[in-house]
Amino acid sequence: MEQVNTQRANAASTDKLMRDLRLVVEDAEDLIKVTASQGGEKVSAARAKAEESIRAARARLVENGEHLAARAQAAVQATDKYAHENTWTVVGTGASLGFLVGYLIGRR
């Protein structure tokens, strides 16, 4: 169970990192579009470097997305295996949680 919680925490932080990286890529693309009309050797070199960085970042996003999907699938399989191996524990836990929630709602 602890492994599943760790996997969830890692997935959440990775998801946030992926969103942040997508935002940076979008901002960089916007910057490149805005500076497209600007001339000069330095601007052209900076634009080319930024475009290469964007291509690399997009490749990492795709790679990390595939990695996240594989990790999520592994977590689902581990949870399914645990539920099948410990059926009565899962049923008891679910019933206990249901009772607790019902009790708390009934107190209001």
C-alpha positions as CSV (number, residue, x, y, z in Angstrom):
1,M,0.0,0.0,0.0
2,E,2.9,2.3,0.8
3,Q,4.3,1.7,-2.6
4,V,1.1,2.8,-4.2
5,N,1.1,6.0,-2.2
6,T,4.7,6.7,-3.2
7,Q,3.8,6.0,-6.9
8,R,0.9,8.5,-6.6
9,A,3.1,11.2,-5.1
10,N,5.7,10.7,-7.8
11,A,3.1,10.7,-10.5
12,A,1.6,14.0,-9.1
13,S,5.0,15.7,-9.0
14,T,5.9,14.4,-12.5
15,D,2.5,15.6,-13.8
16,K,3.2,19.1,-12.4
17,L,6.7,19.0,-14.0
18,M,5.2,18.0,-17.3
19,R,2.6,20.8,-17.2
20,D,5.3,23.3,-16.3
21,L,7.6,22.1,-19.2
22,R,4.7,22.3,-21.6
23,L,4.0,25.9,-20.5
24,V,7.7,26.8,-21.0
25,V,7.7,25.3,-24.5
26,E,4.5,27.2,-25.4
27,D,6.0,30.4,-24.1
28,A,9.3,29.8,-26.0
29,E,7.3,29.2,-29.2
30,D,5.4,32.4,-28.7
31,L,8.6,34.3,-28.2
32,I,10.1,32.8,-31.4
33,K,7.0,33.8,-33.3
34,V,7.1,37.4,-32.0
35,T,10.8,37.8,-32.8
36,A,10.4,36.2,-36.3
37,S,10.5,39.6,-38.0
38,Q,13.6,40.7,-36.0
39,G,16.8,40.6,-38.0
40,G,20.4,40.3,-37.0
41,E,22.8,37.5,-36.6
42,K,22.5,37.3,-32.8
43,V,18.7,37.1,-33.0
44,S,18.8,34.4,-35.7
45,A,21.3,32.4,-33.7
46,A,19.2,32.7,-30.5
47,R,16.1,31.7,-32.4
48,A,17.8,28.6,-33.9
49,K,19.0,27.6,-30.4
50,A,15.6,28.1,-28.9
51,E,14.0,26.1,-31.7
52,E,16.4,23.2,-31.0
53,S,15.7,23.4,-27.3
54,I,12.0,23.2,-28.0
55,R,12.4,20.2,-30.2
56,A,14.4,18.4,-27.5
57,A,11.8,19.4,-24.8
58,R,9.0,18.1,-27.0
59,A,10.8,14.8,-27.4
60,R,11.3,14.5,-23.6
61,L,7.6,15.3,-23.1
62,V,6.6,12.4,-25.4
63,E,9.1,10.1,-23.7
64,N,7.9,11.0,-20.2
65,G,4.3,10.7,-21.2
66,E,4.9,7.1,-22.4
67,H,6.9,6.5,-19.1
68,L,4.0,7.8,-17.0
69,A,1.5,5.7,-18.9
70,A,3.6,2.6,-18.2
71,R,3.9,3.5,-14.5
72,A,0.2,4.1,-14.2
73,Q,-0.5,0.7,-15.8
74,A,1.9,-1.0,-13.4
75,A,0.2,0.7,-10.4
76,V,-3.2,-0.5,-11.7
77,Q,-2.0,-4.0,-12.1
78,A,-0.4,-4.0,-8.6
79,T,-3.6,-2.7,-7.1
80,D,-5.7,-5.3,-8.9
81,K,-3.3,-8.0,-7.8
82,Y,-3.5,-6.8,-4.2
83,A,-7.3,-6.7,-4.3
84,H,-7.5,-10.2,-5.6
85,E,-5.0,-11.6,-3.1
86,N,-6.6,-9.8,-0.1
87,T,-10.3,-9.8,-1.1
88,W,-11.7,-9.8,2.5
89,T,-9.3,-7.1,3.6
90,V,-10.4,-4.9,0.8
91,V,-14.1,-5.6,1.5
92,G,-13.6,-5.0,5.2
93,T,-11.8,-1.7,4.6
94,G,-14.5,-0.6,2.1
95,A,-17.2,-1.5,4.6
96,S,-15.4,0.3,7.4
97,L,-14.9,3.4,5.4
98,G,-18.6,3.3,4.3
99,F,-19.7,2.9,7.9
100,L,-17.4,5.8,9.1
101,V,-18.7,8.2,6.3
102,G,-22.3,7.2,7.1
103,Y,-21.7,7.8,10.8
104,L,-20.1,11.2,10.2
105,I,-22.9,12.3,7.9
106,G,-25.5,11.1,10.3
107,R,-24.0,13.2,13.1
108,R,-24.7,16.4,11.3
